[in-house]
Protein backbone atom coordinates (compact mmCIF):
# COMPACT_ATOMS: atom_id res chain seq x y z
CA UNK A 1 0.00 0.00 0.00
CA UNK A 2 1.29 3.52 -0.75
CA UNK A 3 -0.38 5.53 2.01
CA UNK A 4 1.57 8.73 2.62
CA UNK A 5 4.25 7.79 0.12
CA UNK A 6 7.40 9.18 1.78
CA UNK A 7 9.50 8.71 -1.35
CA UNK A 8 8.00 11.80 -2.96
CA UNK A 9 10.09 14.78 -1.75
CA UNK A 10 7.43 17.43 -1.23
CA UNK A 11 9.72 20.46 -1.45
CA UNK A 12 11.31 19.46 -4.76
CA UNK A 13 8.50 17.53 -6.45
CA UNK A 14 6.89 18.88 -9.58
CA UNK A 15 3.49 20.48 -9.00
CA UNK A 16 1.79 17.77 -11.07
CA UNK A 17 3.44 15.08 -8.94
CA UNK A 18 2.21 16.81 -5.78
CA UNK A 19 -1.35 16.76 -7.06
CA UNK A 20 -1.16 13.15 -8.22
CA UNK A 21 0.23 12.02 -4.87
CA UNK A 22 -2.36 14.09 -3.01
CA UNK A 23 -5.19 12.57 -5.06
CA UNK A 24 -3.92 9.03 -4.43
CA UNK A 25 -3.50 9.69 -0.73
CA UNK A 26 -7.02 11.11 -0.43
CA UNK A 27 -8.45 8.12 -2.31
CA UNK A 28 -6.64 5.72 0.02
CA UNK A 29 -7.81 7.67 3.06
CA UNK A 30 -11.37 7.48 1.80
CA UNK A 31 -11.05 3.71 1.62
CA UNK A 32 -10.16 3.63 5.32
CA UNK A 33 -8.90 0.03 5.23
CA UNK A 34 -5.39 0.66 6.55
CA UNK A 35 -4.34 0.52 10.19
CA UNK A 36 -5.11 3.69 12.13
CA UNK A 37 -1.44 4.70 12.43
CA UNK A 38 -1.04 4.56 8.64
CA UNK A 39 -4.21 6.56 8.14
CA UNK A 40 -3.01 9.27 10.51
CA UNK A 41 0.37 9.39 8.76
CA UNK A 42 -1.38 9.61 5.38
CA UNK A 43 -3.57 12.44 6.65
CA UNK A 44 -0.49 14.35 7.83
CA UNK A 45 1.16 13.75 4.46
CA UNK A 46 -1.94 14.98 2.64
CA UNK A 47 -1.91 18.19 4.69
CA UNK A 48 1.76 18.72 3.83
CA UNK A 49 1.14 18.10 0.13
CA UNK A 50 -1.86 20.44 0.13
CA UNK A 51 0.07 23.22 1.88
CA UNK A 52 2.95 22.94 -0.59
CA UNK A 53 0.61 22.93 -3.60
CA UNK A 54 -1.27 25.98 -2.25
CA UNK A 55 1.99 27.81 -1.63
CA UNK A 56 3.14 27.17 -5.19
CA UNK A 57 -0.22 28.29 -6.59
CA UNK A 58 -0.01 31.50 -4.58
CA UNK A 59 3.49 32.17 -5.93
CA UNK A 60 2.38 31.52 -9.50
CA UNK A 61 -0.64 33.78 -9.10
CA UNK A 62 1.57 36.58 -7.78
CA UNK A 63 3.91 36.17 -10.75
CA UNK A 64 0.99 36.15 -13.20
CA UNK A 65 -0.47 39.29 -11.58
CA UNK A 66 2.90 41.03 -11.85
CA UNK A 67 3.18 40.13 -15.53
CA UNK A 68 -0.38 41.27 -16.18
CA UNK A 69 0.26 44.61 -14.47
CA UNK A 70 3.46 45.16 -16.45
CA UNK A 71 1.69 44.38 -19.73
CA UNK A 72 -1.26 46.64 -19.00
CA UNK A 73 0.60 49.57 -17.44
CA UNK A 74 0.08 52.95 -19.12
CA UNK A 75 3.77 53.31 -19.92
CA UNK A 76 3.77 49.96 -21.71
CA UNK A 77 0.73 50.77 -23.85
CA UNK A 78 2.18 54.14 -24.86
CA UNK A 79 5.39 52.67 -26.21
CA UNK A 80 6.18 53.66 -29.74
CA UNK A 81 6.72 50.95 -32.35
N, C-alpha and C positions, 0 to 999 in steps of 0.2 A: 504494500500500500504506500502511496506517496504523500500522505498527510503532512502538511507543513514542510515540503521538500527543502531541506536545508542546503542542498547543493546549488541552489540559485542564489548568487550573491546579489542581494537587493540593491545595494548602492551602485553597482556597476552593470546591472542587467539592462538590456534594452527595454524600452517602455512596453513594447508588444509582448515581451517575455514576462514582464511584471503582470500584465493583464491576463495572459494565458494561465500563469501560475495561480493568480488570484481566483480566476474562474474555476479552475480545477479544485482548489482548496475549498471554495464555497460549496461546490457540488458534493465533495466528500463530506464536508460538515453537515450538509443537508441530509445525507444518508444516515449519519449518526450511528454507524455500526462498528466504530473503532472503540478501543478502550478510552475511558474518560480522560486519562492523562494525555493521550494522543490528540483527542478532540480539543482539549484546552491549548495544547501546543499549536495546533493548526489554527485555532482562533487567534492566538497571539501573532502567528505568522501572517494571517490574513490582514490583521490590523496594521502590521508593519508594511506589507505590500501596498495596502490602500493609502497609507500616509505618504509613502514614497511616490506613488503614482499621482496623487493629488498635488504634491509639491512640484513635480515635474510639469504637470498641467498648468499650475499657477505661473511657473517660470516661462513656459511657452506663451501663455496668454500675455504676460507682461512684455515679452519680446515682440509679439504680433502687434500689440497696442502701440509700442514705440515705433515700429515700422510704419504702421498706419498713420500715426501723427506726423512722421517725417515726410510721408508721401502726400499728405493733405495740407501741409502747412502753407500759409500764404506765400512765403518766400520761395517755396518749391514750385508753386503753380505760376509764379510770375517770371520764372526763368526764361531767358530768351533762347531760341533754338540755335 
